């Protein structure tokens, strides 16, 4: 039959390429027998941007905004094996990084109200909100209904020098807002890092410093001087200061005990 008499084929719709974060979100919904609907603004923006990136891949701008080293509570890290939760707490620190993506419109028409960008999104990679739900089952244990009752912040990238440098290499070692520490909370998926993140100015200290020492150096003002200038070896200075204070406290305690012993000896005479 001549081709002009064939029925018109519908154009094939593109399926957005889903990030590791979104794949985990969808799998977590499937695990609790709940249909995933991208109602979060972050998810909607990422899916929309993904579609435009596939169509206009030469017009994509990607920027690394921030790298965050996170202290993770037990039960909030997800291992690679089918999303198994690390209940033993073998992974205590995670990596979260924030990226911004824009798909440029090469020829925007202002008269038609066209924007400079087709789509854009800001996404936190390394963390997602895992739904908690009540699943009702029949006598044969088949799911009948599911009701989402909340969400739990889950991390999935272990903090390591290798993972940090892998992200930095992807963005040519450019990170617009630098590095930070955060302590994840147990009770909230929205404000997962509590009320504060702690800035770190040196990549070497960010990667290799002990979490508690880097945090203490920030809180003690060792990472910047009084004029707000970034100091060299701030964590090392903090460790030395802490050791000096501990030594002074131990010396004062020893002197106190010695004087107390002398008073007791005199009292016996």
C-alpha positions in Angstrom: 0.0 0.0 0.0 1.4 3.5 -0.8 2.9 5.2 2.2 0.6 8.2 1.9 -2.4 5.9 2.8 -0.7 4.6 6.0 -2.1 6.0 9.3 -0.1 8.8 10.7 2.2 7.6 13.5 2.1 9.5 16.8 5.5 11.0 17.7 7.2 9.0 20.4 7.2 10.9 23.7 10.6 11.3 25.3 11.2 9.8 28.7 13.1 12.1 31.0 16.5 10.7 32.1 16.2 10.2 35.8 19.1 10.9 38.2 20.2 8.6 40.9 18.2 10.7 43.4 15.0 10.4 41.4 15.5 6.7 40.8 15.7 6.2 44.6 12.6 8.3 45.2 10.6 6.3 42.7 11.9 3.0 44.2 11.0 4.1 47.7 7.4 4.8 46.7 7.2 1.4 45.0 8.4 -0.3 48.1 5.5 1.1 50.1 3.0 0.4 47.3 2.4 4.0 46.6 2.3 5.6 43.2 5.0 8.2 42.7 3.7 11.5 41.5 6.3 14.3 41.1 4.5 16.9 43.2 7.6 18.3 44.8 8.9 21.4 43.0 12.5 20.0 43.0 11.3 16.8 41.2 9.2 18.6 38.7 12.0 21.0 37.8 14.5 18.2 37.4 12.2 16.1 35.2 11.4 19.1 33.0 15.0 20.1 32.7 16.0 16.6 31.8 13.6 16.6 28.9 14.9 19.9 27.6 18.5 18.7 28.1 17.8 15.7 25.8 16.4 18.0 23.1 18.9 20.8 23.4 22.0 19.1 24.9 24.4 21.6 23.4 22.7 24.5 25.2 23.0 23.2 28.8 24.8 25.2 31.6 25.7 23.2 34.7 27.1 24.7 37.8 28.3 23.2 41.1 26.9 25.4 43.9 28.1 23.8 47.1 29.6 20.6 48.6 28.4 19.6 52.0 30.0 17.1 54.4 27.2 15.6 56.5 27.2 13.8 59.9 24.5 11.2 59.5 22.4 9.6 62.2 22.2 5.8 62.3 19.4 4.6 60.0 19.6 7.5 57.6 22.1 6.2 55.1 21.1 3.9 52.2 23.6 1.3 50.9 23.9 0.4 47.2 22.4 -3.1 47.6 18.8 -2.5 46.5 18.4 0.5 48.8 19.2 -1.4 52.0 19.3 0.9 55.0 22.5 1.0 56.9 21.0 0.1 60.3 24.4 -0.6 61.9 25.7 2.9 61.2 28.8 1.7 59.3 28.7 4.9 57.3 28.7 8.0 59.6 29.4 10.7 57.1 27.7 11.5 53.7 28.3 13.8 50.8 25.6 16.1 49.5 26.2 18.5 46.6 24.0 21.1 45.1 24.0 21.7 41.4 22.2 24.2 39.2 21.3 23.4 35.6 19.9 25.7 32.9 18.9 25.0 29.3 19.6 28.1 27.2 17.1 29.3 24.6 19.6 30.4 21.8 17.1 32.6 20.1 14.5 34.0 22.5 11.8 36.1 21.1 10.9 38.8 23.7 7.8 39.8 21.8 6.4 36.3 22.3 7.4 36.4 25.9 10.1 33.8 25.4 12.6 33.4 28.2 16.4 33.3 27.9 16.1 29.7 29.3 13.8 26.8 28.4 14.1 25.3 31.9 16.3 25.4 35.0 16.5 23.7 38.3 18.6 23.5 41.5 19.0 20.0 42.9 20.5 18.5 46.0 22.3 15.3 45.0 23.1 12.7 47.7 19.9 13.1 49.7 16.2 12.4 49.1 13.0 12.2 51.0 12.0 8.6 51.6 8.2 8.2 52.2 7.0 6.3 55.3 3.6 4.7 54.9 1.0 2.3 56.3 0.3 -0.5 53.8 -2.8 -2.6 54.3 -2.8 -6.1 53.0 -5.4 -8.9 52.5 -5.2 -12.4 53.9 -2.8 -13.4 51.1 -0.5 -10.5 52.0 -1.3 -8.7 48.8 -1.3 -4.9 49.2 -4.8 -3.4 49.2 -4.1 0.3 50.0 -1.2 2.5 51.1 -1.2 5.8 53.0 1.9 8.0 53.2 2.3 9.2 56.8 5.6 11.1 56.5 9.1 11.3 55.0 12.6 10.6 56.2 15.8 12.2 54.9 18.0 9.5 53.4 21.6 9.9 52.2 23.4 7.6 49.7 26.8 9.0 48.8 29.6 8.1 51.4 31.9 11.0 52.2 35.3 10.3 50.9 38.2 12.0 49.1 37.5 10.0 46.0 33.8 11.0 45.9 34.5 14.7 46.6 37.2 14.9 43.8 35.0 13.0 41.4 32.3 15.7 41.7 34.8 18.5 41.5 36.4 17.0 38.4 33.0 16.8 36.7 32.7 20.6 37.2 36.3 21.5 36.5 37.1 22.1 40.2 34.8 25.1 40.2 32.4 25.4 43.1 30.6 28.8 43.4 29.8 28.7 47.1 32.5 26.4 48.4 32.3 23.8 51.2 30.3 23.3 54.3 29.6 20.9 57.2 26.2 19.9 58.4 24.8 17.7 61.2 21.7 15.8 60.0 18.7 15.6 62.3 16.6 12.5 63.1 13.2 14.1 63.0 12.8 16.2 59.9 13.2 15.6 56.2 12.7 19.3 55.3 15.3 20.9 57.5 17.5 17.9 57.5 20.6 19.9 58.6 18.9 21.7 61.5 19.3 25.4 61.7 22.8 25.9 60.5 25.5 24.8 58.1 29.2 25.5 58.9 31.4 27.0 56.2 34.9 25.5 55.5 37.3 27.5 53.3 40.0 25.0 52.6 39.5 21.9 50.5 42.3 20.0 52.2 40.7 20.6 55.6 37.3 19.9 54.3 38.4 16.4 53.0 41.0 15.3 55.5 40.2 17.0 58.8 38.3 15.1 61.5 34.7 16.2 61.4 34.6 17.3 65.0 37.9 19.2 64.6 36.8 21.1 61.5 33.5 21.9 63.2 35.2 23.1 66.4 37.6 25.2 64.3 34.6 26.9 62.6 32.8 27.5 65.9 35.9 28.7 67.6 36.7 31.3 64.9 40.0 29.6 63.8 39.1 29.5 60.1 39.0 33.3 59.8 40.9 36.1 61.7 39.3 39.1 63.3 39.3 41.0 60.0 37.4 38.2 58.3 40.3 36.9 56.3 40.7 33.1 55.8 43.5 31.7 57.9 46.0 29.1 56.9 45.9 25.8 58.8 43.0 26.9 60.9 42.1 23.3 62.0 45.7 22.7 63.0 45.7 25.8 65.2 42.4 24.7 66.7 43.8 21.3 67.6 46.9 22.9 69.2 44.7 25.3 71.1 42.5 22.5 72.4 45.6 20.5 73.4 47.0 23.6 75.3 43.8 24.1 77.1 43.6 20.4 78.1 47.2 20.5 79.3 46.5 23.7 81.3 43.3 22.2 82.8 45.2 19.0 83.8 48.0 21.0 85.3 45.6 23.1 87.3 43.8 20.0 88.5 47.1 18.4 89.6 48.1 21.5 91.5 44.7 21.6 93.2 44.9 18.0 94.2 48.5 18.6 95.6 47.4 21.6 97.6 44.4 19.7 98.9 46.7 16.8 100.0 49.1 19.3 101.7 46.1 20.8 103.7 45.0 17.4 104.8 48.6 16.5 105.9 48.8 19.7 108.0 45.4 19.1 109.5 46.5 15.7 110.8 49.5 17.2 112.6 
